Amino acid sequence: MKKIIIYTDGGSRGNPGKAGIGVVFCNEMGQEIKKYGEYLGDNLTNNEAEYSAVIFALKKFKALFGKKLAENSEVEIRSDSEFLVKQINGEYKILDEKIQKLFIEVWNLKLDFQSVKFKHIAREKNKEADRLANEALDGYAQTQTLI
């Protein structure tokens, strides 16, 4: 595996509010390899959730495939968050202190890979990651009502 495409999405209900992420790993032909949805917690913004999805994806890549493969892999992260992609690509300034910390974490994680590129995509092309993020939020909501 030389190139991998990772679709990421993060969402917050309330902004800030309860947040979740969705991450889909695909090979270079676009075939799904792995996918994840995870509940993050409460009092997070949408932007924090978007960054958290990227951080989760890069960490999960290394956990699944190992650092050696990461060093020889080109990763393309696709997100429907124009804000995130433009910040990471240096087109927008990062003024929020929490986002600055998340940006630094992403930046440091990128160093373990041959290359990591960020691409903004339309929401319609990110449906599976969005579904997983919402499923994680819905799953949390269901467990809360069952108690």
QUIVEN-V149231 format. One record per pair of residues at least 4 apart in sequence whose ideal C-beta (glycine too) atoms are under 8 Angstrom apart, sorted by sequence separation. I is the first residue (numbers start at 0). GAP is how many residues later the second one is. D is the distance in whole Angstrom. If there is no record, write none. Layout:
BEGIN
i=(I I)
gap=(GAP GAP)
d=(D D)
END
This chain:
BEGIN
i=(11 12 13 25 26 39 43 44 45 46 47 48 49 50 51 52 53 54 55 56 57 58 59 60 61 64 65 66 67 68 80 81 82 83 84 86 94 95 96 97 98 99 100 101 102 103 104 105 106 108 120 121 122 125 126 127 128 129 130 131 132 133 134 135 136 137 138 139 140 141 142 11 12 25 43 61 64 78 85 86 93 120 11 12 25 26 78 85 86 93 109 11 24 25 86 122 10 23 24 43 61 64 9 10 24 39 60 82 93 9 10 23 24 9 23 8 9 22 23 39 60 86 7 8 21 22 7 8 21 22 60 6 7 20 21 87 6 7 20 86 5 6 19 20 57 5 19 37 87 5 6 19 20 4 5 18 19 35 56 3 4 17 18 3 4 18 3 4 17 18 53 2 3 17 35 2 4 16 18 53 0 1 16 17 18 33 52 15 16 18 15 20 3 15 18 19 49 88 9 14 18 22 33 53 87 14 20 21 49 11 15 20 24 11 18 22 49 50 84 11 22 46 49 53 83 84 85 10 20 24 84 9 11 24 46 11 22 46 9 10 74 81 9 24 73 76 78 80 9 72 73 74 75 76 78 79 8 9 70 72 73 74 75 76 77 78 79 7 9 69 70 71 73 74 75 76 77 78 79 9 69 70 73 75 77 79 8 69 7 66 79 7 79 54 77 78 7 50 57 77 7 46 47 51 54 58 61 79 5 47 50 54 57 46 50 53 57 60 44 47 50 54 57 5 50 57 3 57 0 0 3 5 7 1 2 3 4 5 6 7 8 1 2 3 4 5 6 7 8 9 0 1 2 3 5 6 8 2 4 52 52 48 34 34 36 36 31 35 36 34 38 36 37 38 36 38 38 36 23 23 21 22 21 21 23 21 22 21 20 21 20 21 19 21 6 19 21 19 20 19 8 19 18 6 10 17 8 19 6 7 8 6 10 17 8 9 10 17 8 12 10)
gap=(4 4 4 4 4 4 4 4 4 4 4 4 4 4 4 4 4 4 4 4 4 4 4 4 4 4 4 4 4 4 4 4 4 4 4 4 4 4 4 4 4 4 4 4 4 4 4 4 4 4 4 4 4 4 4 4 4 4 4 4 4 4 4 4 4 4 4 4 4 4 4 5 5 5 5 5 5 5 5 5 5 5 6 6 6 6 6 6 6 6 6 7 7 7 7 7 8 8 8 8 8 8 9 9 9 9 9 9 9 10 10 10 10 11 11 12 12 12 12 12 12 12 13 13 13 13 14 14 14 14 14 15 15 15 15 15 16 16 16 16 17 17 17 17 17 18 18 18 18 19 19 19 19 20 20 20 20 20 20 21 21 21 21 22 22 22 23 23 23 23 23 24 24 24 24 25 25 25 25 25 26 26 26 26 26 26 26 27 27 27 28 28 29 29 29 29 29 29 30 30 30 30 30 30 30 31 31 31 31 32 32 32 32 33 33 33 33 33 33 34 34 34 34 34 34 34 34 35 35 35 35 36 36 36 36 37 37 37 38 38 38 38 39 39 39 39 39 39 40 40 40 40 40 40 40 40 41 41 41 41 41 41 41 41 41 41 41 42 42 42 42 42 42 42 42 42 42 42 42 43 43 43 43 43 43 43 44 44 45 45 45 46 46 47 47 47 48 48 48 48 49 49 50 50 50 50 50 50 51 51 51 51 51 52 52 52 52 52 53 54 54 54 54 55 55 55 57 58 64 68 69 69 69 70 70 70 70 70 70 70 70 71 71 71 71 71 71 71 71 71 72 72 72 72 72 72 72 73 73 76 80 84 93 94 94 95 96 96 96 97 97 98 98 98 99 100 101 102 104 105 106 106 107 108 108 109 109 110 111 111 112 112 113 113 114 114 114 115 115 116 117 117 118 119 119 119 120 120 121 121 121 122 122 122 123 123 123 123 124 124 126)
d=(6 5 7 5 5 6 5 7 6 7 6 7 7 6 6 6 6 6 6 6 7 6 6 6 7 4 7 6 7 6 6 6 6 6 6 7 8 7 7 7 6 7 7 7 6 6 6 6 8 8 4 7 8 6 6 6 7 6 6 7 7 6 6 7 6 6 7 6 7 6 7 5 5 6 6 6 7 6 4 5 5 6 7 8 6 6 6 4 8 5 4 4 7 6 5 7 7 6 4 8 5 8 7 6 4 6 6 7 5 7 8 8 7 5 5 7 8 7 8 6 8 7 7 5 7 5 7 8 7 8 7 8 5 8 5 7 7 8 7 6 6 4 7 5 8 7 6 7 6 6 7 5 6 8 7 8 6 7 7 6 4 8 4 7 7 7 7 7 7 8 6 8 7 5 7 4 7 7 4 7 7 7 7 8 8 8 8 5 7 8 6 6 8 5 7 7 7 6 8 6 4 6 7 7 5 5 6 7 4 5 8 4 8 6 7 6 7 6 5 4 5 7 5 8 8 7 7 6 6 8 4 7 7 7 6 5 7 7 7 6 5 5 3 8 8 7 7 8 4 6 6 7 8 7 8 7 7 7 7 6 5 5 5 5 5 7 6 7 6 5 7 6 8 7 8 7 8 7 7 4 5 6 7 6 5 5 6 8 4 6 7 5 4 7 7 7 8 7 7 7 5 7 6 7 6 7 6 7 5 7 4 6 4 6 7 5 7 8 8 7 8 7 8 7 7 8 7 7 7 7 6 6 6 7 7 8 8 7 8 7 7 6 5 5 5 5 5 5 6 7 6 6 8 8 7 8 8 7 6 7 7 7 7 8 8 3 8 7 6 6 5 5 5 7 4 7 4 8 5 5 7 6 4 6 7 7 7 3 8 4 5 8 5 8 8 7 7 8 7 4 6 4 7 6 7 6 4 7 6 6 5 4 5 7 7 6 7 8 5 6 7)
END
